[in-house]
Amino acid sequence: MAASGNVLIRVYRFYRDGFREMSSLGRTLWIVILIKLFIMFFVLKLFFFPDAMGHLETEQQKSEYVMDQLLNINR
């Protein structure tokens, strides 16, 4: 465990030091990446992926709903 812990510490220190020494361009690019990820995972999910099974309470009801939806695709 000590060897893997040592590797994890070295990896952590590598990224920590890299982010500390990053230029202003690199920080700006990371901010753009984080904003894009926020838009992709939170904003788009709210508008384009509604909770279709929110009204179902049990796992049995959810599985029956999914099965019915899959079987109705071919009709």
C-alpha positions as CSV (number, residue, x, y, z in Angstrom):
1,M,0.0,0.0,0.0
2,A,2.9,2.3,0.7
3,A,4.1,2.1,-2.9
4,S,0.6,3.0,-4.4
5,G,0.2,5.7,-1.8
6,N,3.5,7.1,-2.8
7,V,2.4,7.1,-6.5
8,L,-0.8,8.9,-5.6
9,I,1.0,11.5,-3.6
10,R,3.5,12.1,-6.5
11,V,0.6,12.4,-9.0
12,Y,-1.2,14.8,-6.8
13,R,1.9,16.9,-6.3
14,F,2.5,16.9,-10.1
15,Y,-0.9,18.3,-10.9
16,R,-0.8,20.7,-7.9
17,D,2.5,22.2,-9.0
18,G,1.4,22.3,-12.6
19,F,-1.7,24.3,-11.8
20,R,0.3,26.7,-9.6
21,E,2.8,27.4,-12.3
22,M,0.2,27.8,-15.0
23,S,0.1,30.9,-17.1
24,S,-2.9,33.2,-17.4
25,L,-3.7,31.7,-20.8
26,G,-3.8,28.2,-19.2
27,R,-6.1,29.4,-16.4
28,T,-8.4,31.1,-18.9
29,L,-8.6,27.8,-20.9
30,W,-9.5,25.8,-17.8
31,I,-12.2,28.3,-16.9
32,V,-13.6,27.9,-20.5
33,I,-13.5,24.1,-20.1
34,L,-15.3,24.2,-16.7
35,I,-18.0,26.6,-18.1
36,K,-18.6,24.3,-21.1
37,L,-18.9,21.2,-18.8
38,F,-21.3,23.1,-16.6
39,I,-23.5,23.9,-19.6
40,M,-23.3,20.4,-20.9
41,F,-24.2,18.5,-17.7
42,F,-26.5,20.9,-15.9
43,V,-28.2,23.4,-18.2
44,L,-28.8,21.0,-21.1
45,K,-30.1,18.3,-18.8
46,L,-32.7,20.6,-17.4
47,F,-34.1,21.5,-20.8
48,F,-33.6,18.4,-23.0
49,F,-33.7,15.4,-20.7
50,P,-36.8,15.5,-18.6
51,D,-37.4,13.0,-15.8
52,A,-39.8,10.7,-17.6
53,M,-40.1,8.2,-14.7
54,G,-40.4,10.8,-11.9
55,H,-44.1,9.9,-11.4
56,L,-43.3,6.2,-10.8
57,E,-42.6,5.1,-7.2
58,T,-41.3,1.5,-7.2
59,E,-38.6,-0.2,-9.2
60,Q,-41.2,-2.7,-10.5
61,Q,-43.2,0.2,-11.9
62,K,-40.1,1.7,-13.5
63,S,-39.1,-1.6,-15.1
64,E,-42.6,-2.1,-16.5
65,Y,-42.6,1.4,-17.9
66,V,-39.3,0.9,-19.6
67,M,-40.4,-2.4,-21.0
68,D,-43.6,-0.9,-22.4
69,Q,-41.7,2.0,-24.0
70,L,-39.3,-0.4,-25.6
71,L,-42.0,-2.6,-27.0
72,N,-44.0,0.4,-28.3
73,I,-41.1,1.6,-30.4
74,N,-41.6,-1.2,-32.9
75,R,-45.3,-0.5,-33.5
